[in-house]
């Protein structure tokens, strides 16, 4: 990961909060899973994205 990407992500976290960014990442994972199922019939990859979404959902953020 480049410094430019790190700086960009830090800026987003600063603007929105870490909790909001994690919630968006969870939603993105769910959408990617759905897209893989519907358009690519790739259940294995979809399950991996769903697993990632569940793991993100379990992260408790108090900052």
C-alpha positions in Angstrom: 0.0 0.0 0.0 1.4 3.4 -1.0 1.6 6.4 1.3 -0.9 8.2 -1.0 -3.5 5.5 -0.4 -2.8 5.5 3.4 -3.2 9.3 3.5 -6.4 9.1 1.5 -7.9 6.5 3.8 -6.8 8.4 6.9 -8.5 11.5 5.5 -11.8 9.5 5.0 -11.6 8.1 8.5 -11.0 11.6 9.9 -14.0 13.0 8.0 -16.4 10.2 8.7 -15.2 8.2 11.8 -13.7 4.7 11.8 -17.1 3.2 12.7 -18.7 4.7 9.6 -15.9 3.5 7.3 -16.2 0.0 8.7 -19.9 0.0 8.2 -19.4 1.0 4.6 -16.8 -1.7 4.1 -19.3 -4.2 5.5 -21.9 -3.1 3.0 -19.4 -3.2 0.2 -18.6 -6.8 1.1 -22.2 -7.8 1.1 -22.7 -6.1 -2.3 -19.7 -7.8 -3.8 -21.0 -11.2 -2.6 -24.4 -10.5 -4.1 -22.8 -9.5 -7.4 -20.7 -12.6 -7.5 -23.8 -14.8 -7.0 -26.0 -13.0 -9.5 -23.7 -12.2 -12.3 -20.9 -14.8 -12.0 -22.5 -17.7 -10.2 -19.4 -17.8 -8.0 -20.7 -19.1 -4.7 -17.2 -19.8 -3.3 -16.0 -16.2 -3.7 -19.3 -14.9 -2.6 -19.0 -16.8 0.7 -15.6 -15.3 1.3 -17.0 -11.8 0.9 -19.8 -12.6 3.2 -17.4 -14.0 5.7 -15.4 -10.7 5.5 -18.6 -8.7 6.0 -19.4 -10.7 9.2 -16.0 -10.3 10.5 -16.1 -6.5 10.0 -19.5 -6.4 11.6 -18.1 -8.0 14.8 -15.5 -5.3 15.2 -16.5 -2.9 18.1 -15.1 0.6 17.7 -15.2 3.1 20.5 -13.0 5.8 18.9 
